[in-house]
Amino acid sequence: MTTKAVHPGARHRNPMDRQSIGDRVISVITYIVYAFFAFVCAYPFYYIIINSISANNLSERGKVLFWPMEVHFKNYERMVSIPGLMDAAKISLLRTVIGTILTVMIAAFLGYMFTRETMWKRKLWFRFVAVTMYFNAGIIPWVLCMRNLGLANNFWGYVFPMIVQPFYIILCKTYCESVPKELQEAAEIDGAGTLRVFWQIMLPVIKPILATIAIFAAVNQWNAFQDNLLLMTNRPDLNTLQYVLYQYISQANSLKTLISNTTNSSAIMAGLATAATATSIRMSVTVVVVLPVMLIYPFFQRFFTKGIMIGAVKG
C-alpha cells in the first residue's frame, strides 16, 4: 500500500487559492467596498486635523485636501491663551469621570434589580423608568426643577440629571438576563444577600456591557454644554471646556480683540490675529474636543459588539 507524498507547503496554502474565480472577484469587490467606507469614515477626521495645522489662508480657500501645507501650530497656541481654558478643561474632565462612574453603577444596579423576581413591583418600576425615554417636560420645566432642587450654579447640576439613563438600564437588564441563574442561586445558597450577589457575582460577569455604557456615558458628559448654558449663569468658574470653546467660535469674527486681552505681547499677537480665520478656529476647536474621545475609543471598541449583542438572542 502506497501513500502519496504531500508537498510541505500544501497544508499552509492560502484559502484564497482554493476559491473559484467568481469567489475571488466577490472577495476583491468586498474589500474595495469596505475600504471605501473606511476611507469615508476616516477622512473627515484627517481633513480636520490637516486643516488645523496648515496655513490659515490656504485652509480658508479650501486648498488643503489631502496633505498639510505650510505646517504651523499657532492655532493651538491661540487656544491655550484663552482665559479660563485650563480650568474649564478640569471641570469637563471631573464631570466626565464622576458622571460616568455614577451612571455605570446606577445602570448596573437597576438593571440587575429589574431581573430579580423578588423585587417589589419590579415591572411597574421598570415601566416607570422606561417611559421617560419617550416623554419629557421640556427645557423650561427642567430648568425650573433644577433651580428648585438647588442644582443651578452647582457642579452637581452636571452630574445628577444624567446618572439615570433608561437606555443604559435596559442594556444592563438584557445582559443580566443572559447570565445563568444558577450563579446567583449558588451564591444565595451559600448565604449571600442581594448586594453581595451584585458586587461579587454580577459585576465581574457583566463587564463588557459596563465598558460599553462607560464609553457612551463619557462621550455624552464630555460633549455636553447646554446644561452649562442654562444652569451656570452666575458661576463662570464652573464653565466646561465645550462651553468656553463654543464662546471662542462665536467670537471668531472678533478674534483680534479676544487675543489682545489674553497676552501682553500685543504687537506680535495682532499679527497672528490677522492671520486667523473662522475656518482655522473651527478646525482647531473640533480637534481639541474630539481628540480625547478618539484616543479612548480604541481601548473600549472590543467590548462594543460583545456588550450589546450578548443577550439580544434568546433560546
C-alpha positions as CSV (number, residue, x, y, z in Angstrom):
1,M,0.0,0.0,0.0
2,T,1.5,3.3,-1.0
3,T,0.7,6.8,0.1
4,K,1.1,10.0,-1.9
5,A,3.7,12.4,-0.8
6,V,2.3,15.7,0.3
7,H,4.1,18.9,-0.5
8,P,5.3,20.6,2.7
9,G,3.6,23.9,1.7
10,A,0.3,22.4,0.7
11,R,-1.1,22.4,4.2
12,H,-0.3,26.1,4.6
13,R,-1.8,27.4,1.3
14,N,-4.0,30.4,1.4
15,P,-7.7,29.6,1.3
16,M,-7.9,32.1,-1.5
17,D,-6.0,29.6,-3.7
18,R,-8.9,27.1,-3.4
19,Q,-11.6,29.7,-4.4
20,S,-13.1,29.9,-7.8
21,I,-12.7,32.9,-10.0
22,G,-16.2,34.1,-9.1
23,D,-15.5,33.9,-5.4
24,R,-12.2,35.8,-5.8
25,V,-14.0,38.6,-7.7
26,I,-16.6,38.8,-5.0
27,S,-13.9,39.0,-2.3
28,V,-12.0,41.7,-4.2
29,I,-15.2,43.8,-4.6
30,T,-16.0,43.3,-0.9
31,Y,-12.5,44.5,0.1
32,I,-12.8,47.5,-2.2
33,V,-16.3,48.5,-0.9
34,Y,-15.2,48.2,2.8
35,A,-12.0,50.1,2.1
36,F,-14.1,52.9,0.5
37,F,-16.4,53.1,3.5
38,A,-13.4,53.1,5.9
39,F,-12.0,56.0,3.9
40,V,-15.3,57.8,4.0
41,C,-15.4,57.4,7.8
42,A,-11.8,58.3,8.5
43,Y,-11.2,61.1,6.0
44,P,-13.3,63.8,7.8
45,F,-11.2,63.5,10.9
46,Y,-8.0,63.5,8.9
47,Y,-9.3,66.6,7.0
48,I,-10.0,68.5,10.2
49,I,-6.5,67.7,11.6
50,I,-4.5,68.7,8.5
51,N,-6.5,71.9,8.1
52,S,-5.9,72.9,11.7
53,I,-2.2,72.8,11.3
54,S,-2.0,74.2,7.7
55,A,-1.7,77.8,6.6
56,N,-4.9,79.5,7.5
57,N,-5.3,81.4,4.3
58,L,-5.0,78.2,2.3
59,S,-7.4,76.4,4.6
60,E,-9.9,79.2,4.3
61,R,-9.8,78.9,0.5
62,G,-10.2,75.1,0.6
63,K,-6.8,74.4,-0.8
64,V,-5.9,71.8,1.9
65,L,-7.4,68.5,0.9
66,F,-5.1,65.6,1.3
67,W,-1.8,66.9,2.7
68,P,-1.0,69.6,5.2
69,M,0.6,72.8,3.7
70,E,2.9,75.2,5.4
71,V,2.5,73.4,8.8
72,H,2.2,75.5,11.9
73,F,0.7,75.2,15.4
74,K,-0.2,78.8,16.1
75,N,-3.9,78.0,16.1
76,Y,-3.4,75.8,19.2
77,E,-1.1,78.5,20.7
78,R,-4.0,80.9,20.5
79,M,-6.4,78.4,22.1
80,V,-4.1,77.9,25.1
81,S,-4.2,81.7,25.6
82,I,-8.0,81.7,26.1
83,P,-8.8,82.9,29.7
84,G,-10.1,80.0,31.9
85,L,-9.4,77.3,29.3
86,M,-7.4,75.0,31.7
87,D,-9.9,75.5,34.5
88,A,-12.7,74.6,32.1
89,A,-10.9,71.5,30.9
90,K,-10.6,70.4,34.6
91,I,-14.3,70.9,35.1
92,S,-15.1,68.9,31.9
93,L,-12.7,66.1,33.0
94,L,-14.1,66.0,36.5
95,R,-17.8,65.8,35.4
96,T,-16.9,63.2,32.9
97,V,-15.1,60.9,35.4
98,I,-17.7,61.3,38.2
99,G,-20.7,61.3,35.9
100,T,-19.5,58.2,34.1
101,I,-18.8,56.2,37.2
102,L,-22.2,57.0,38.8
103,T,-24.1,56.4,35.5
104,V,-22.5,53.0,35.1
105,M,-23.1,51.9,38.7
106,I,-26.7,53.1,38.7
107,A,-27.4,51.4,35.3
108,A,-25.8,48.2,36.5
109,F,-27.6,48.0,39.8
110,L,-31.1,49.0,38.5
111,G,-30.6,46.6,35.5
112,Y,-29.8,43.8,37.9
113,M,-32.6,44.6,40.3
114,F,-35.2,44.6,37.5
115,T,-34.3,41.0,36.8
116,R,-34.9,40.0,40.4
117,E,-38.3,38.4,40.7
118,T,-38.3,39.1,44.4
119,M,-38.2,42.9,43.8
120,W,-41.5,44.6,44.8
121,K,-43.5,45.8,41.8
122,R,-40.4,45.5,39.6
123,K,-42.4,45.6,36.3
124,L,-44.2,48.8,37.4
125,W,-40.9,50.5,38.3
126,F,-39.2,49.3,35.1
127,R,-42.1,50.7,33.0
128,F,-41.9,53.9,35.0
129,V,-38.2,54.3,34.2
130,A,-38.6,53.2,30.5
131,V,-41.4,55.7,29.8
132,T,-39.0,58.6,30.4
133,M,-37.3,57.6,27.2
134,Y,-40.3,58.8,25.2
135,F,-41.7,61.7,27.2
136,N,-40.2,64.7,28.9
137,A,-41.5,68.0,30.2
138,G,-39.3,70.2,28.1
139,I,-36.4,72.6,28.7
140,I,-38.2,75.3,30.7
141,P,-39.7,72.9,33.3
142,W,-36.4,71.1,33.5
143,V,-34.5,74.4,34.3
144,L,-37.1,75.4,36.9
145,C,-36.9,71.9,38.5
146,M,-33.1,72.1,38.7
147,R,-33.3,75.5,40.3
148,N,-35.8,74.4,42.9
149,L,-33.6,71.4,43.7
150,G,-30.6,73.7,44.2
151,L,-28.7,72.3,41.3
152,A,-28.4,75.7,39.4
153,N,-24.9,77.2,39.7
154,N,-23.8,74.0,41.3
155,F,-21.3,71.4,40.0
156,W,-23.7,68.5,40.8
157,G,-26.1,70.0,38.3
158,Y,-23.8,68.5,35.6
159,V,-23.9,65.0,37.2
160,F,-27.2,64.2,38.9
161,P,-29.6,64.8,35.9
162,M,-27.7,62.4,33.7
163,I,-26.9,59.4,36.0
164,V,-30.2,57.6,35.4
165,Q,-30.4,56.7,31.7
166,P,-33.2,54.3,30.8
167,F,-31.4,53.1,27.7
168,Y,-28.4,52.0,29.7
169,I,-30.6,50.4,32.3
170,I,-32.3,48.4,29.6
171,L,-29.0,47.2,28.2
172,C,-27.8,46.1,31.6
173,K,-31.2,44.3,32.3
174,T,-31.0,42.5,29.0
175,Y,-27.4,41.4,29.7
176,C,-28.1,40.3,33.2
177,E,-31.0,38.1,31.9
178,S,-28.5,36.3,29.7
179,V,-26.4,35.3,32.8
180,P,-27.3,31.8,34.1
181,K,-29.4,32.0,37.2
182,E,-27.5,29.1,38.7
183,L,-24.7,31.5,39.5
184,Q,-27.0,33.6,41.6
185,E,-28.8,30.6,43.2
186,A,-25.5,29.0,44.2
187,A,-24.4,32.3,45.9
188,E,-27.7,32.6,47.7
189,I,-27.5,29.0,48.9
190,D,-24.1,29.9,50.4
191,G,-25.8,32.8,52.3
192,A,-25.0,35.7,50.0
193,G,-27.5,38.6,50.1
194,T,-28.7,40.8,47.2
195,L,-25.9,43.3,47.4
196,R,-23.2,40.7,47.8
197,V,-24.5,38.8,44.7
198,F,-24.5,42.0,42.8
199,W,-20.9,43.0,43.8
200,Q,-19.2,39.7,43.7
201,I,-21.2,37.7,41.1
202,M,-22.9,40.0,38.6
203,L,-20.4,42.9,38.3
204,P,-17.5,40.7,37.2
205,V,-19.7,38.9,34.7
206,I,-21.3,42.0,33.0
207,K,-18.0,43.9,32.5
208,P,-18.4,44.0,28.7
209,I,-21.8,45.9,28.9
210,L,-20.4,48.1,31.6
211,A,-17.5,49.1,29.4
212,T,-19.9,49.8,26.5
213,I,-22.1,52.0,28.8
214,A,-19.0,53.7,30.2
215,I,-17.8,55.0,26.8
216,F,-21.3,56.1,25.8
217,A,-21.8,58.0,29.1
218,A,-18.3,59.5,28.9
219,V,-18.9,60.9,25.4
220,N,-22.2,62.4,26.5
221,Q,-20.7,64.1,29.5
222,W,-17.6,65.3,27.6
223,N,-19.7,66.8,24.8
224,A,-22.5,68.4,26.8
225,F,-22.6,72.1,27.1
226,Q,-26.3,73.0,27.0
227,D,-26.6,72.4,30.8
228,N,-23.7,74.8,31.3
229,L,-25.5,77.4,29.2
230,L,-28.8,77.0,31.1
231,L,-27.7,76.4,34.7
232,M,-24.4,78.0,35.4
233,T,-25.5,81.6,34.8
234,N,-23.6,83.1,37.8
235,R,-20.7,80.7,38.1
236,P,-18.1,81.3,35.3
237,D,-15.7,79.2,37.3
238,L,-17.9,76.1,36.5
239,N,-17.8,76.6,32.8
240,T,-16.9,73.5,30.8
241,L,-14.4,73.2,28.1
242,Q,-17.0,72.8,25.4
243,Y,-18.8,75.9,26.5
244,V,-15.6,78.0,26.6
245,L,-14.7,76.7,23.1
246,Y,-18.3,77.4,21.9
247,Q,-17.8,81.0,23.0
248,Y,-14.5,81.1,21.3
249,I,-16.1,80.0,18.0
250,S,-18.9,82.5,18.3
251,Q,-16.3,85.3,18.7
252,A,-14.3,84.2,15.6
253,N,-15.1,87.4,13.8
254,S,-13.6,89.5,16.7
255,L,-10.7,87.1,17.4
256,K,-8.2,90.0,17.3
257,T,-9.9,91.7,20.3
258,L,-10.1,88.4,22.2
259,I,-6.4,87.6,21.8
260,S,-5.3,91.1,22.6
261,N,-6.9,90.7,26.0
262,T,-5.1,87.5,26.8
263,T,-1.4,88.5,26.2
264,N,1.0,91.3,26.9
265,S,2.7,91.0,23.5
266,S,0.1,92.9,21.6
267,A,2.2,93.7,18.6
268,I,3.0,90.1,17.9
269,M,-0.4,88.7,18.7
270,A,-2.1,91.4,16.5
271,G,-0.3,89.9,13.5
272,L,-1.4,86.4,14.5
273,A,-4.9,87.5,14.9
274,T,-4.9,88.9,11.4
275,A,-3.8,85.5,10.0
276,A,-6.5,83.6,11.9
277,T,-9.7,82.8,10.1
278,A,-13.1,81.4,11.2
279,T,-12.3,78.1,9.4
280,S,-9.0,77.6,11.3
281,I,-10.7,78.3,14.6
282,R,-13.5,75.8,13.9
283,M,-10.9,73.1,12.8
284,S,-8.7,73.6,15.9
285,V,-11.6,73.6,18.3
286,T,-13.0,70.4,16.7
287,V,-9.7,68.6,17.1
288,V,-9.4,69.6,20.8
289,V,-12.9,68.4,21.5
290,V,-12.8,65.1,19.5
291,L,-9.2,64.0,20.1
292,P,-9.7,62.7,23.7
293,V,-12.7,60.6,22.5
294,M,-10.7,59.3,19.6
295,L,-7.8,58.3,21.9
296,I,-10.0,56.5,24.4
297,Y,-12.4,54.7,22.0
298,P,-10.0,52.1,20.6
299,F,-9.5,50.7,24.1
300,F,-13.2,50.1,24.6
301,Q,-14.1,49.2,21.0
302,R,-13.6,45.5,21.5
303,F,-16.3,45.4,24.1
304,F,-19.0,47.0,21.9
305,T,-20.1,44.0,19.9
306,K,-20.0,41.6,22.8
307,G,-21.5,44.1,25.2
308,I,-24.5,45.0,23.0
309,M,-25.2,41.7,21.2
310,I,-25.0,39.2,24.2
311,G,-28.5,38.8,25.5
312,A,-30.1,40.0,22.3
313,V,-30.8,36.5,21.1
314,K,-32.7,34.1,23.3
315,G,-33.3,30.4,23.1
